[in-house]
Amino acid sequence: MTRSIIKAAEWTLGPETAPEAPRGIYSALCMACSEESPASDNDPAPVEIWALKHTGRNPDHRQYKAQVETYWRVAPAVGNPYREIDAIKQDQ
């Protein structure tokens, strides 16, 4: 195996595409009392419903911090030698 130092190579940044990776993890934090919703993978609807019900039980609690966690992956761009190395590893 030959070792080399790559001084400049282009990379791309995008969403994580692994099958087990969620597109997003959603939650909300009530700004009045700091109560937090349960987290929801890939679907904000349960968090939205939680916020509406929370306000229904606590009419003065109307502001929420919406939180969305996403995952990224860095991959070698065309022309980056690591792209060929990754392709070889996938074929093995």
Steps between C-alpha positions, in 0.01 A plus 500: 500500500627843410465784745460857382411836644213680335556872540180611330192298430138595454228362724123524501274540801148366495240310698594164650363232268555186709175302518488510881561876524188710566431794270432705811429471870241753615419637846369818661577686820239715673654840565267565795571191712786319323295183454624310197308281260602143428726476195357377171702344216420620147159650585439839666123438541518332846704795629258752351208318663688495832550880483133562422387275785754659737358844422149360543590391854700819566343789304782741586766267353509607137865519401709198409852440390474257208800271483599293197806279501635387163800296396754582233761301312814628331587313180783535251406703194580405140877523456574429866719184524299381800200456269679217320614348828142506633374335179756219535401444865132477405574238231683274746 
